[in-house]
Amino acid sequence: MRIDGDICNACETCIPYCPMEAISMKDDIAVIDQDECVDCGVCQRAKVCPVDCIIFEPADWPRSIRATFSNPRTEHKATGIAGRGTEEMKTNDVTGRFQRGFVGLGVELGRPGIGTRLRDLDTVTRALAKAGVQFEPKNPLTALMKDPKTGELQEDILNEKVLSAVIEALLPIEKLDDVLSALKEATKKIDTVASVCVANRADPDGPYPLRKLLNETGIPYYINGKQNAGLGRPLANV
Amino acid sequence: MTHTLHRRGTAESLSKDYALMMLRAMGVNDSGYLPKCQEFLRIALRHNPVNIGSEMKGNIFEFPPEEIIAEAKGDSFVVFDNPKVVAAFLKDLKEADLGLSVVVSGIFENVDECFEKAGLKHHTANFSLGIWGKTEKLPSDDILEITTMCGHAMVSTNLVKAMVEEIKAGRKTPEEATKVLAPNCT
């Protein structure tokens, strides 16, 4: 994102809209710190600039990934969907992505509202790879790995900043404790936050084995969450 | 694994917060999905939702409901503040049998009851394990209760603080402040 300094009337209205606090006043015009800006487009989409001087020009690689990860109205070429991850459990009734006996792990770095450099994602993906997870092949971040077996991301993107990015992985339910321990250690090394979640297919008689495991092991989880209602067709055999 | 999963709040505030989404699975049932998402929104309107929206179009804080439905593109969503209404809506959806996936977010215990009343079984659940890492960078919990309502973090901490100041100064009502914040959410 960029502000046309010839047009800006210094009203400062746009400043609080930036989730990354990247807009500031300099010499009586608003300017955007290009290193901190994640090209999410909030400042422009809010339509609060009275002189319409906020501009988005699609960037070249690797900066272009800022917008694809940060602006939810931009589709990822790797997934064909908008947003930062895949459909994950939201369409599990028809995709069968998470089968019984497995846990889907989602680690969204930068969320909520802090942002993340890809280098921090690299720290976490490498640790998770060592812990033996299988990265979701359709996740846009997986597409940016040199090798999904090691979790190592491409070097040229490591300094790019995004509002958030989701690591998605699959693991057998019995590995959950080990993987979460590895994740806990990795998140001590990052300069941002990570919103962490786990997904699980219900047993045929109704309950979620993962909920039982979380309760038994004392792993804290929120009282609110998401549930797939099983209304999709054709139903996957999971 | 995004959207409404990591919303923060008290049991009381979350008990009035139910976000539902209808979405297609790419490569499975995405062909001809749009009329189904539009019908989902039409059914939702019969139950007085707090908000409806279409992924690539926007929500009712940006456009009239009829325009959202007519110009819908991408997945659809609806927000309710009452579990009884959620149960009734889910029952209607089950009868309509639109064939796309539906995800309900809210307090597990309450959503479980809604499923039961609508005759639905558990399929897959997503549990939030909270926020890890450098949590000292986060704003206060009361700010997070607002900002985490947008799963894509499009509502900035500073805008929430600015609206709090506007309300305190008597320049805006809470409803007017909401209308400044909500359009940023996608």
Interface residues (C-beta under 8 A of the other chain):
Chain A: I15 P16 Y17 C18 P19 E21 C40 V42 R45 A46 P72 R73 T79 G80 I81 A82 G83 R84 G85 E87 E88 M89 K90 T91 N92 D93 V94 T95 F98 G104 G106 E108 L109 G110 R111 P112 G113 I114 L163 S164 V166 E168 L180 L183 K184 T187 K188 I190 D191 T192 V193 A194 S195 V196 C197 V198 A199 N200 R201 A202 G206 P207 Y208 L210 R211 L214 I219 P220 Y221 Y222 I223 N224 G225 K226 Q227 N228 A229 G230 L231 G232 R233 P234
Chain B: M1 T2 H3 T4 L5 H6 R7 G9 A11 L14 D17 M21 L23 R24 A25 M26 V28 N29 E55 M56 G74 L90 L93 K94 D97 L98 G99 L100 S101 V102 V103 V104 S105 G106 I107 F108 E109 V111 F115 L120 K121 H122 H123 T124 A125 N126 F127 S128 L129 G130 I131 W132 G133 K134 T135 K137 L138 P139 L144 T147 T148 H152 A153 M154 V155 S156 T157 N158 L159 K161 A162 P183 N184 T186
